[in-house]
Amino acid sequence: MFSELRGAFVSTLVLAAVCCGVYPLIVTGAAQTLFADKANGSLIKDKDGTIRGSALLAQGFTGEQYFHPRPSAAGANGYDAASSSGSNLGPTSQKLHDAVKDRIAAYRVTNGLAIDAPVPADAVTASGSGLDPHISIANAQLQAPRVARIRQMDVEAVRSLIREHTTSPDLGILGEAGVNVLQLNTALDALPPVSVPSP
């Protein structure tokens, strides 16, 4: 019996050392060496090192000087990373129909569009996670004139930033190209302020 207990004890110690020590060290070391940015959360920082957020999670930008993300149903007020979820409303839901209708009208007003102008689907519907950090290129292009006007920038300069922060589909074929909203807004904030001449 003693030999069986000793074998079980030694096996437990060996497995604990391998599973709780060696293996985590190898995986952590490999992750930090091969892709440290992703392993540490894909954090976006200002020039002074202040963390603005993660490139993987949406934030609720509402100011007119910013590009706006997709709507979010994550948490009570949206964009809650601790409560990732969709709205769970189906295509026959009157509540969803009314919400989308209201969002379309608000999007057109906010961006100075005609009353019958087409609106990208991602501008008025939440993603399944409620935390999608990207918007479609069409959505970004429609918001560009507003952002340029508020920031007193040339709209082509804003569109150039959109191109710089557009990501390709995964593996070149999965999904669609998108624009990372947090990265784009951080790049806008990093630009030198525009001096307005006195009247």
Secondary structure, 3 states (H helix, E strand, C coil): CHHHHHHHHHHHHHHHHHHHHHHHHHHHHHHHHHCHHHHCCCEEECCCCCEEEECCCCCCCCCCCCCCCCCCCCCCCCCCHHHCCCCCCCCCCHHHHHHHHHHHHHHHHHCCCCCCCCCCHHHCCCCCCCCCCEECHHHHHHHHHHHHHHHCCCHHHHHHHHHHCEECCECCCECCCEEEHHHHHHHHHHCCCCCCCCC
